[in-house]
C-alpha cells in the first residue's frame, strides 16, 4: 500500500496546496499563502515543484493594472492526488 503514496505530496505544504486546489477551481498566490500560513519563498518553491510534475498550472494576468497569479489543479494532478488520498485511506482503514 505504501508504494501507492505519491512522493510529490510528501511535504505538508504541497499536500495543503493540492487539497486547496482540489476543492477550488483556482486560487491566487495571496489566498494560498494566507490559507497555508507560509512565506512567499516557501509557497513559490512548492508550487514550482508541483508545476514541474504538471500537477498545477499557473495563470498570470493583470487585474486593474496589477499582476495577479492564480493556480489551478490539472487533470493529471487531480488524478494523482485522488490516488494518493485513496492510498492513505487504505492504510488508515487497514485492519490486521
ABEGO torsion letter per residue (X at the ends): XAAABBAAAABAAAAAAAAAAAABABBBAAAAAAAAGBBAAAAAAAAAAAAAAGABBBBBBBBGGBBBBBBBBBAAAAAAAAAAAAAAAAAAABBX
